[in-house]
Amino acid sequence: MPKPYIPNDKWSQRAASEGYLARSVYKLMEIDARYELIRPGLRVLDIGAAPGSWLQYTSDKLGPEGRVLGLDLKPIAFTAPNVVTRVVDVFDDVAVAKAIAERSWKHVDLVLSDIAPNTSGIKDVDQWRSIELNQKIAAIARKYLRGKGSVVMKVFRGKDFDAFTQELKTQFRRLKVMSAVASRDRSREVYVVCSEAITLS
Ligand SMILES: C[S@@+](CC[C@H](N)C(=O)[O-])C[C@H]1O[C@@H](n2cnc3c(N)ncnc32)[C@H](O)[C@@H]1O
């Protein structure tokens, strides 16, 4: 029998007690502990950033020399001196490019994405929407990352997952898949970490 949805689970309670805006922060902490992606001074693009717990964690770790740009369909109330946020649909190429150009960034060092579609409850539909969103994230990452830069993507596992990772392997030299302990027990989400984009010649 599936476990019931518990809105006030231990991760949410911990986030509330530690002042984080969402329980998702513990997933990013796990990813960062494993891959050491977030380092002082980097330029980071966080896509699907609302309400902002990843921004909170990233802002702290980047320090005063680092910068993070958070994009989401929803406005983000969180502010910090090294954080800028914009309301942008990731499928709107012009708006994404404008948000990055406003920062005078020609490239970014790291792309983080915890983006998730509005779920319909129909497993295959939700999984395909997650893949579509992540195809867009991968395209943005390839456009703006340089050198060995990495992109973290949250993807729902399902029948299209293997085809998507195969697609990613033609776009990036390195690919890792990890499940976060802080993901809900019944969740099918995993985090895919790709680096060293293969540039189009
Ligand atoms: C799980 S939440 C992210 C939580 C965030 N990492 C945090 O720590 O607070 C997923 C976000 O993806 C955003 N999203 C979904 N579709 C989007 C789109 N097309 N463009 C931009 N953001 C989108 C949603 O609005 C939602 O805020």
Ligand as a Chemical Component Dictionary entry (heavy atoms), coordinates in Angstrom:
data_LIG
# 
_chem_comp.id                   LIG 
_chem_comp.type                 NON-POLYMER 
_chem_comp.pdbx_formal_charge   0 
_chem_comp.three_letter_code    LIG 
# 
loop_
_chem_comp_atom.comp_id 
_chem_comp_atom.atom_id 
_chem_comp_atom.alt_atom_id 
_chem_comp_atom.type_symbol 
_chem_comp_atom.charge 
_chem_comp_atom.model_Cartn_x 
_chem_comp_atom.model_Cartn_y 
_chem_comp_atom.model_Cartn_z 
_chem_comp_atom.pdbx_ordinal 
LIG C1  C1  C 0  10.229 21.868 -6.641  1  
LIG S1  S1  S 1  10.066 23.558 -7.062  2  
LIG C2  C2  C 0  11.709 24.154 -6.829  3  
LIG C3  C3  C 0  12.101 24.301 -5.380  4  
LIG C4  C4  C 0  13.380 25.080 -5.215  5  
LIG N1  N1  N 0  14.536 24.319 -5.654  6  
LIG C5  C5  C 0  13.624 25.487 -3.776  7  
LIG O1  O1  O 0  14.560 24.973 -3.183  8  
LIG O2  O2  O -1 12.897 26.330 -3.258  9  
LIG C6  C6  C 0  9.923  23.500 -8.814  10 
LIG C7  C7  C 0  9.736  24.847 -9.473  11 
LIG O3  O3  O 0  9.766  24.700 -10.892 12 
LIG C8  C8  C 0  9.045  25.810 -11.418 13 
LIG N2  N2  N 0  8.708  25.642 -12.827 14 
LIG C9  C9  C 0  7.912  24.702 -13.399 15 
LIG N3  N3  N 0  7.797  24.910 -14.725 16 
LIG C10 C10 C 0  8.553  26.003 -15.016 17 
LIG C11 C11 C 0  8.849  26.719 -16.223 18 
LIG N4  N4  N 0  8.311  26.343 -17.395 19 
LIG N5  N5  N 0  9.673  27.775 -16.157 20 
LIG C12 C12 C 0  10.210 28.166 -14.967 21 
LIG N6  N6  N 0  9.956  27.540 -13.788 22 
LIG C13 C13 C 0  9.148  26.470 -13.803 23 
LIG C14 C14 C 0  7.798  25.841 -10.530 24 
LIG O4  O4  O 0  7.152  27.104 -10.604 25 
LIG C15 C15 C 0  8.387  25.526 -9.154  26 
LIG O5  O5  O 0  8.592  26.690 -8.396  27 
# 
loop_
_chem_comp_bond.comp_id 
_chem_comp_bond.atom_id_1 
_chem_comp_bond.atom_id_2 
_chem_comp_bond.value_order 
_chem_comp_bond.pdbx_ordinal 
LIG C1  S1  SING 1  
LIG S1  C2  SING 2  
LIG S1  C6  SING 3  
LIG C2  C3  SING 4  
LIG C3  C4  SING 5  
LIG C4  N1  SING 6  
LIG C4  C5  SING 7  
LIG C5  O1  DOUB 8  
LIG C5  O2  SING 9  
LIG C6  C7  SING 10 
LIG C7  O3  SING 11 
LIG C7  C15 SING 12 
LIG O3  C8  SING 13 
LIG C8  N2  SING 14 
LIG C8  C14 SING 15 
LIG N2  C9  SING 16 
LIG N2  C13 SING 17 
LIG C9  N3  DOUB 18 
LIG N3  C10 SING 19 
LIG C10 C11 SING 20 
LIG C10 C13 DOUB 21 
LIG C11 N4  SING 22 
LIG C11 N5  DOUB 23 
LIG N5  C12 SING 24 
LIG C12 N6  DOUB 25 
LIG N6  C13 SING 26 
LIG C14 O4  SING 27 
LIG C14 C15 SING 28 
LIG C15 O5  SING 29 
# 
